[in-house]
Amino acid sequence: MEQQDNLKRIVEGCLKGERRSQERLFTMFYGKMMAVSMRYIGERDSAQEVLQVSFLKVFDKLEHFDFSGSLEGWIRRIVSNTAIDHIRKSKNNPFLTDKDNDFKSIAADPMQEKEILEYNQIKAQLAHEAIAKLSPAYRTVFNLYVMEERSHKEIAEMLGISEGTSKSNLSKAKMNLQRLLKEQFIRIEQQ
């Protein structure tokens, strides 16, 4: 409850235009929202640019947030929508093309447990890198469907594509991810 009250004070300060409150809100959500932006954009500088534009929108629309839901979820939606807008503007509608960019159980032994944890971290990093290598169309649909848990109907409406195109892009994204991950794991095992 105290955290919720603190959050309300920060939001109230932002609504009054207090720079300190805006800085606190930005700092509070920067890490999580940067991860969201990176999932869509894939390139760090552009993802940071999208994040900055997103927070300008957050501050501009903050008066419409009524605390009936999660502030984090509300901000996440703004960031993902801003990223989608960025992709739309930076490409000649990449959603109309299928062209891709070429490209255990926990052990009882603490040392083995550490190795498993490190291996899982490597796998997560490789998965993130593989997602970043997908074409903008595939990456966006994959993120919306898998990470944001949107339906194909919602995705189609958001991106101005058909549900069939959304389903096709997701299927091709999964196939490409499997191929990319398989290649990466083969390289690791050969080292």
C-alpha positions as CSV (number, residue, x, y, z in Angstrom):
1,M,0.0,0.0,0.0
2,E,2.9,2.3,0.8
3,Q,4.4,1.7,-2.6
4,Q,1.1,2.5,-4.3
5,D,0.8,5.8,-2.3
6,N,4.4,6.6,-3.3
7,L,3.6,5.9,-6.9
8,K,0.5,8.2,-6.7
9,R,2.7,11.0,-5.3
10,I,5.1,10.6,-8.2
11,V,2.3,10.7,-10.7
12,E,0.8,13.8,-9.1
13,G,4.2,15.5,-9.2
14,C,4.5,14.6,-12.9
15,L,1.0,16.0,-13.5
16,K,2.2,19.3,-11.9
17,G,5.2,19.3,-14.3
18,E,7.8,18.6,-11.5
19,R,11.0,17.5,-13.2
20,R,12.1,15.4,-10.2
21,S,8.9,13.4,-10.2
22,Q,9.3,12.8,-14.0
23,E,12.8,11.7,-13.5
24,R,11.8,9.3,-10.7
25,L,9.0,7.8,-12.8
26,F,11.4,7.4,-15.8
27,T,14.1,5.8,-13.6
28,M,11.5,3.5,-11.9
29,F,10.4,1.9,-15.2
30,Y,13.4,2.5,-17.5
31,G,14.9,-1.1,-17.3
32,K,11.7,-2.9,-17.9
33,M,10.5,-0.6,-20.7
34,M,13.9,-0.7,-22.4
35,A,13.6,-4.4,-22.5
36,V,10.1,-4.1,-24.2
37,S,11.5,-1.5,-26.7
38,M,14.5,-3.8,-27.5
39,R,12.2,-6.8,-28.1
40,Y,10.5,-4.8,-30.9
41,I,13.3,-2.7,-32.3
42,G,16.4,-4.9,-31.8
43,E,18.9,-2.1,-32.1
44,R,19.9,-0.3,-28.9
45,D,20.1,3.3,-30.2
46,S,16.8,3.2,-31.9
47,A,15.2,1.4,-28.9
48,Q,16.4,4.2,-26.7
49,E,14.9,6.7,-29.0
50,V,11.6,4.8,-29.0
51,L,11.7,4.7,-25.2
52,Q,12.3,8.5,-25.0
53,V,9.4,9.2,-27.3
54,S,7.3,6.7,-25.3
55,F,8.0,8.6,-22.1
56,L,7.1,11.9,-23.7
57,K,3.7,10.3,-24.5
58,V,3.4,8.9,-21.0
59,F,3.9,12.4,-19.5
60,D,1.6,13.9,-22.0
61,K,-1.2,11.3,-21.4
62,L,-0.6,10.7,-17.7
63,E,-3.7,12.7,-16.7
64,H,-5.8,9.9,-18.4
65,F,-4.3,7.2,-16.1
66,D,-6.8,6.5,-13.3
67,F,-5.1,3.8,-11.3
68,S,-7.8,1.3,-12.1
69,G,-5.1,-0.9,-13.6
70,S,-1.3,-1.3,-13.4
71,L,0.7,1.8,-14.2
72,E,3.5,-0.5,-15.5
73,G,1.1,-2.3,-17.9
74,W,-0.2,1.1,-19.1
75,I,3.3,2.3,-19.8
76,R,4.2,-1.0,-21.4
77,R,1.3,-0.6,-23.8
78,I,2.5,2.9,-24.8
79,V,6.0,1.7,-25.3
80,S,4.9,-1.3,-27.5
81,N,2.6,0.9,-29.5
82,T,5.3,3.5,-30.0
83,A,7.7,0.8,-31.1
84,I,5.2,-0.4,-33.6
85,D,4.7,3.1,-34.9
86,H,8.5,3.5,-35.2
87,I,8.7,0.3,-37.3
88,R,5.9,1.4,-39.5
89,K,7.5,4.8,-40.2
90,S,11.0,3.5,-40.7
91,K,10.2,0.8,-43.2
92,N,7.9,0.7,-46.3
93,N,5.3,-1.4,-44.4
94,P,7.4,-4.5,-43.5
95,F,4.2,-6.3,-42.7
96,L,3.3,-6.9,-46.3
97,T,6.4,-8.8,-47.0
98,D,7.6,-12.3,-46.0
99,K,11.2,-11.4,-46.7
100,D,13.5,-12.1,-43.8
101,N,16.8,-10.6,-42.9
102,D,19.2,-13.6,-43.6
103,F,20.7,-14.6,-40.9
104,K,17.0,-30.9,-16.2
105,S,16.4,-30.6,-13.2
106,I,18.4,-28.6,-10.7
107,A,21.4,-30.6,-9.6
108,A,22.2,-31.3,-5.9
109,D,25.9,-30.3,-6.5
110,P,26.2,-26.5,-6.1
111,M,28.9,-26.3,-8.8
112,Q,26.7,-28.2,-11.2
113,E,23.7,-26.0,-10.2
114,K,25.8,-22.9,-11.0
115,E,26.8,-24.3,-14.4
116,I,23.1,-25.0,-15.2
117,L,22.2,-21.5,-14.2
118,E,24.9,-20.0,-16.3
119,Y,23.9,-22.2,-19.3
120,N,20.3,-21.1,-18.9
121,Q,21.4,-17.5,-18.9
122,I,23.4,-18.1,-22.1
123,K,20.3,-19.7,-23.7
124,A,18.1,-16.7,-22.7
125,Q,20.7,-14.3,-24.2
126,L,20.9,-16.4,-27.4
127,A,17.1,-16.4,-27.6
128,H,17.0,-12.6,-27.3
129,E,19.7,-12.3,-30.0
130,A,17.8,-14.6,-32.3
131,I,14.5,-12.6,-31.8
132,A,16.4,-9.4,-32.7
133,K,17.6,-11.0,-35.9
134,L,14.0,-11.6,-37.2
135,S,12.6,-9.2,-39.7
136,P,10.6,-6.3,-38.3
137,A,7.3,-7.9,-39.3
138,Y,8.1,-11.3,-37.8
139,R,9.6,-9.8,-34.6
140,T,6.7,-7.5,-34.0
141,V,4.0,-10.2,-34.5
142,F,6.1,-12.6,-32.3
143,N,6.4,-10.0,-29.5
144,L,2.8,-9.0,-29.6
145,Y,1.5,-12.6,-29.6
146,V,4.1,-14.3,-27.3
147,M,5.3,-11.6,-25.0
148,E,2.3,-9.3,-24.9
149,E,-0.3,-12.1,-25.2
150,R,-2.4,-10.4,-27.9
151,S,-4.7,-12.3,-30.1
152,H,-4.3,-12.4,-33.9
153,K,-7.4,-10.3,-34.3
154,E,-5.9,-7.6,-32.0
155,I,-2.5,-7.8,-33.8
156,A,-4.2,-7.5,-37.2
157,E,-6.1,-4.4,-36.1
158,M,-3.0,-2.8,-34.5
159,L,-0.8,-3.4,-37.6
160,G,-3.3,-3.0,-40.3
161,I,-2.9,-6.5,-41.6
162,S,-5.2,-9.5,-41.9
163,E,-5.4,-12.2,-39.2
164,G,-4.0,-14.6,-41.7
165,T,-0.9,-12.5,-42.2
166,S,-0.5,-12.3,-38.5
167,K,-0.7,-16.1,-38.1
168,S,1.6,-16.6,-41.1
169,N,4.2,-14.1,-39.7
170,L,4.1,-15.8,-36.3
171,S,4.5,-19.3,-37.8
172,K,7.5,-18.1,-39.9
173,A,9.0,-16.3,-36.9
174,K,8.9,-19.5,-35.0
175,M,10.5,-21.5,-37.8
176,N,13.2,-18.9,-38.2
177,L,13.8,-18.8,-34.5
178,Q,14.2,-22.6,-34.4
179,R,16.7,-22.4,-37.2
180,L,18.6,-19.6,-35.7
181,L,18.7,-21.2,-32.2
182,K,19.7,-24.5,-33.6
183,E,22.6,-22.9,-35.5
184,Q,23.7,-21.0,-32.3
185,F,23.6,-24.1,-30.1
186,I,25.5,-26.1,-32.6
187,R,28.2,-23.4,-32.6
188,I,28.3,-23.5,-28.8
189,E,28.6,-27.2,-28.6
190,Q,31.5,-27.2,-31.1
191,Q,33.5,-24.8,-29.0
